[in-house]
Amino acid sequence: MNSTISCLGNAIWFLCGGILMGLVWWLYGLLCFVSIVGIPWGRACFVMGSFAFFPFGKMPVARDVLTGRQDVGTGIWGTVGNIIWLVLAGVWIAMGHLLSAIMCAVTIIGIPFAWQHVKLAALALCPIGKTIVPAPLADAAERVAAERGFREGRF
């Protein structure tokens, strides 16, 4: 049942504006790939752009939570990358998602789509170090990470 609802939500989302914001993400990705230095940001743009096309049934999750180990994007360099991203592009993409959310929230039926745009706006502020996975996998990974942190005394 959930997959049917997600499929229907994704179809409506794509036709009613998801295509626009996904293309915005991909445009920023292409701009990042123009310079060799921007390739990590460009890769993140294409991952998030694919998510912006069809967001229902999937969730963003930090890669270190998913894999259980740090990598370049989840450590200090990921933080630096997110700060650079925030200044150069993140704010603009987030504003696009927030504007889309306001337009969706005008009708009652558009409220779930508005909420999805708000979540994408938050993701637009710091996408480095995150990946997109099916929602059940994201929930399981976060539960395992929480248990691991509790056992190691981080909570």
C-alpha positions as CSV (number, residue, x, y, z in Angstrom):
1,M,0.0,0.0,0.0
2,N,2.8,2.4,0.9
3,S,4.5,1.8,-2.5
4,T,1.3,2.6,-4.3
5,I,0.8,5.9,-2.4
6,S,4.5,6.8,-2.9
7,C,4.2,6.1,-6.6
8,L,1.0,8.2,-6.9
9,G,2.6,11.0,-4.8
10,N,5.7,10.9,-7.0
11,A,3.7,11.1,-10.2
12,I,1.7,14.1,-9.0
13,W,4.8,15.7,-7.6
14,F,6.8,15.3,-10.8
15,L,4.0,16.8,-13.0
16,C,3.2,19.7,-10.6
17,G,6.6,21.1,-10.0
18,G,9.1,18.4,-9.1
19,I,10.5,18.4,-12.6
20,L,11.4,22.1,-12.2
21,M,13.3,21.9,-8.9
22,G,15.0,18.6,-10.1
23,L,16.2,20.5,-13.2
24,V,17.4,23.4,-11.0
25,W,19.5,20.9,-9.0
26,W,20.9,19.3,-12.2
27,L,21.7,22.8,-13.6
28,Y,23.8,23.6,-10.5
29,G,25.4,20.2,-10.9
30,L,26.4,20.9,-14.5
31,L,27.8,24.3,-13.4
32,C,29.8,22.6,-10.7
33,F,31.2,20.1,-13.2
34,V,32.5,22.9,-15.4
35,S,35.3,23.4,-12.9
36,I,37.3,20.4,-11.9
37,V,37.2,21.6,-8.3
38,G,33.4,21.6,-8.2
39,I,33.0,17.9,-9.1
40,P,32.2,16.7,-5.5
41,W,29.4,19.4,-5.3
42,G,28.2,18.4,-8.8
43,R,27.9,14.8,-7.8
44,A,25.9,15.8,-4.8
45,C,23.7,18.0,-7.0
46,F,22.8,15.1,-9.3
47,V,22.0,12.8,-6.3
48,M,19.8,15.4,-4.7
49,G,18.3,16.4,-8.1
50,S,17.2,12.8,-8.7
51,F,15.6,12.9,-5.2
52,A,13.9,16.2,-6.0
53,F,12.3,14.5,-9.1
54,F,10.7,11.7,-7.1
55,P,11.0,12.2,-3.3
56,F,8.2,10.1,-1.9
57,G,9.3,6.8,-0.4
58,K,12.9,7.9,0.0
59,M,14.9,9.8,2.6
60,P,18.2,11.5,2.9
61,V,20.6,9.9,5.3
62,A,24.2,10.8,6.3
63,R,26.6,8.3,4.7
64,D,28.4,7.7,8.0
65,V,25.1,6.7,9.6
66,L,24.4,4.4,6.7
67,T,27.8,2.7,6.5
68,G,29.0,3.1,10.1
69,R,32.2,4.7,9.1
70,Q,33.4,8.2,8.2
71,D,34.5,9.2,4.7
72,V,35.8,12.5,3.1
73,G,32.3,13.9,2.8
74,T,31.2,13.2,6.4
75,G,34.3,14.5,8.2
76,I,35.8,17.9,8.5
77,W,36.2,18.3,4.7
78,G,32.4,17.6,4.3
79,T,31.8,20.4,6.8
80,V,34.0,22.8,4.8
81,G,32.3,21.6,1.6
82,N,28.9,22.3,3.0
83,I,29.9,25.8,4.1
84,I,31.2,26.6,0.6
85,W,28.1,25.1,-0.9
86,L,25.8,27.1,1.5
87,V,27.3,30.4,0.4
88,L,27.5,29.7,-3.4
89,A,24.4,27.7,-4.1
90,G,22.6,26.3,-1.1
91,V,20.8,29.4,-0.1
92,W,19.5,29.9,-3.6
93,I,18.2,26.4,-4.1
94,A,16.7,26.5,-0.6
95,M,14.8,29.7,-1.4
96,G,13.5,28.0,-4.6
97,H,12.1,25.1,-2.6
98,L,10.6,27.5,0.0
99,L,8.9,29.5,-2.7
100,S,7.6,26.3,-4.2
101,A,6.4,25.2,-0.7
102,I,4.4,28.4,-0.3
103,M,2.8,27.9,-3.7
104,C,1.9,24.3,-2.8
105,A,0.5,25.2,0.6
106,V,-2.2,27.4,-0.8
107,T,-4.4,24.4,-1.2
108,I,-5.1,21.6,1.3
109,I,-4.2,18.9,-1.2
110,G,-0.8,20.6,-1.7
111,I,0.2,20.6,1.9
112,P,2.1,17.2,1.7
113,F,4.0,18.6,-1.4
114,A,4.8,21.8,0.5
115,W,6.2,19.7,3.4
116,Q,8.4,17.8,0.9
117,H,9.7,21.1,-0.4
118,V,10.5,22.3,3.1
119,K,12.5,19.1,3.7
120,L,14.3,19.6,0.4
121,A,15.1,23.2,1.3
122,A,16.7,22.0,4.5
123,L,18.7,19.4,2.5
124,A,19.8,22.1,0.0
125,L,21.6,23.9,2.8
126,C,24.0,21.0,3.5
127,P,23.9,18.1,1.0
128,I,27.5,17.0,1.2
129,G,27.9,13.8,3.1
130,K,24.4,12.6,2.5
131,T,22.9,10.0,0.2
132,I,19.3,9.0,-0.7
133,V,18.0,5.6,0.2
134,P,14.5,4.0,0.5
135,A,12.8,5.2,3.7
136,P,12.8,1.8,5.5
137,L,16.6,1.5,5.0
138,A,17.1,5.1,6.3
139,D,15.0,4.3,9.4
140,A,16.9,1.1,10.1
141,A,20.3,2.8,9.6
142,E,19.4,5.6,12.0
143,R,18.1,3.1,14.6
144,V,21.3,1.0,14.3
145,A,23.5,4.2,14.6
146,A,21.5,5.2,17.7
147,E,22.0,1.8,19.3
148,R,25.7,1.9,18.5
149,G,26.1,5.4,20.0
150,F,24.2,4.3,23.1
151,R,26.5,1.2,23.5
152,E,29.6,3.4,23.1
153,G,28.4,5.8,25.7
154,R,27.8,8.8,23.4
155,F,24.3,9.4,24.7
